[in-house]
Amino acid sequence: MTETQTRRGHRKVLQGIVVSNKMQKTVVVRVDRRFPHPLYKKVIVRSKKYMAHDENQTCQVGDWVEIMETRPLSRHKRWRVVRILRRAAGYEVEELIRKPEAEAEAPEELP
């Protein structure tokens, strides 16, 4: 470790999918965990949502991201986005969905 770096405690790191980015500098990340049922041994998937700080507002819905525990930034935010592991392929689909709505609002002229 160099002189400029300070030693920090171990921080939890999780990976999940961005499910919302409608807030400024904040994204909601869904983290899934899988475990076998204690009796039946079937794999169960449970998910939990975390609010994470996204300083540059680069995350889109559907992105696979890595988040790290940090100091409390607000009432609900205790995580920050470290990096985007994989970009969502379908965020252009939202733009295609919005276009037909705009066309429906504009009345067509009748001859």
N, C-alpha and C positions, 0 to 999 in steps of 0.2 A: 504494500500500500504506500502511495506517495505522500509527501507532506501536505499537498493541497487537498487530498481526499480525507474525509473524516469517517470514522467507523460508525456504521449504523447497525441497529438491531435487525434481526431477521424479519422480513416483511412478507406477508402472504401474497402469492401471485396466483391469479385465476385466469382462465380463458373462457370466453363466451361470445354470444352473438348480440349485436346491437339491435334492440327492438324499438327504440325511440330516440330521435334526436331533435325533438321539437323545442327544447329549451336552449337558452344561450349558454355555451360552454359546458353543457351537461348532456350525457347520454345515459340511457338505461340499458344495462347489459344483463342478458339472461344467461345464467351459468347452470348447466345441467350436471347432475351427479348420478352415477349409476351404481347400484349395489344389489346383491342378491337378497331375496326375502329370507329371513332367518329360518323359516320352517319349510317353505315350498321351493326355495332356491331359484325362483323365477327372477330375472333381472328387472328391477324396478328403476324408473327414471323419475327423479324429483328435480325440480328447477327452483331457482331463487333469483330474484332481480336485485341488481345493485345499481345505484346511481354513481356514475364515474365522471370525473372532471376531464374535459376534452378542450385543452387550452386553445388550439388552433381551429377548432370546429371542422375537423377533416373527416370524421366518422360519418358514414351513411348507414341507413337501416339495412341490416343483413350482413354487415362486415363482421368478420371473425377477429376479435381483438384480445389483447392481453392486458389485464388490469392489475394494479399493485396497490396494496394497502398504504394509506398515507395519513397524515394528521387530519382531524376534522376540518373540512372546508365550509360546511354549512350544517344545517340540522340533519340532513339525510346523506350528505356526500362524505364518504371516508375512503374513496378509491379514486385512482387516476388512470387514464389510458396510457400505457407504456408504449405500445406499438400496435399497428394494424397487421395482423398475420395474413389475412386474405380479404380482398375486396369483394363486395357483393356484385354479382353479375347482372342483377335485374333492377338496379335502381333507375335505369332509363325507362322502365315499364311505367313508372309513376307519371312520367311526362306524357306518355301515350294515353294514359287513362284521363289525364286532365284535358287533353285536346277535344275529345268528343263532348265533354261537359261544356266547354266554351262554345262549341258549335251549336249545342242545343239551346243555349241562352240567346244567341243571336237569331232574331226572327228572319225567316226567308221571305223574299219579296215574291209576290204572286203576279203573274202577267195579266 
